[in-house]
């Protein structure tokens, strides 16, 4: 069985099992569902979020694991994760050396997922539980290779999100519709479910939030089936207090990367169409 290409960024992994993801027709993974939760400085919310995650995952009545990925937190998050992992046989803890970014944390978690379906979500309980359950059920039934939670579809919605972030989300949705096509509305959100067999072909090396758009573009280029599911996104008062402000440098960098990735996908699709027409 061939091994996956490793992320060039050095990482330290605790309580993890390295597994190869072979993209063959059969998938003999030991469990049904892996839920991956990256976290950076989430000490105040983590224990409550893990408890809530365990409740809705258990209700699916499938075999599962919960994988927590510490992205170099400095507020005690890693210690809380270790305590939770020690008390729970289905919880695994992975750690990055230093703060690497959301993309690096997601890649580490997805590379180590043992389930035939890998679902990623936030550590702060911001996505609606019913929507996440629907996402998981559809993925477990094999409805698509990639299922994306979108608050921009009918039945979704944004609540408690600060105006600046809301405008950014709507702008990103419009760019996604225009550049990706196919009726897609969400290329920036973390709440997704993947058929684990296809992960080696689509995982991105980008370390930050641009990871989301890059993975989606890779899946579309390969002709994989991508489907969106309406899910509500809610920001609690605590999340608004901690993350409501937008630093212009981070916003500009993230927006530029996002547009470059989407535009690059649109350009490559047009080039492929022109080559086909000229053949």
Secondary structure, 3 states (H helix, E strand, C coil): CCCCCCCCCCCECCCCCCCCCCCCCCCCCCEEEEEEEEECCCCCCHHHHHHHHHHHHHCCCCCEEEEEEECCCCCCHHHHHHHHHHHCCCEEEEECCCCCCHHHHHHHHHHCCCEEEEEECCCCCCECHHHHHHHHHHHHCCCCCEEEEECCCCCCEEECCCHHHHHHHHHHHHHHHHHHCCCCCCCCCCCEEEEHHHHHHHCCCCCCCCHHHHHHHHHHHCCCCEEEEECEEECCHHHHHHHCCCCHHHHHHHHHHHHHHHHHHHHHHHHHHHHHHHC
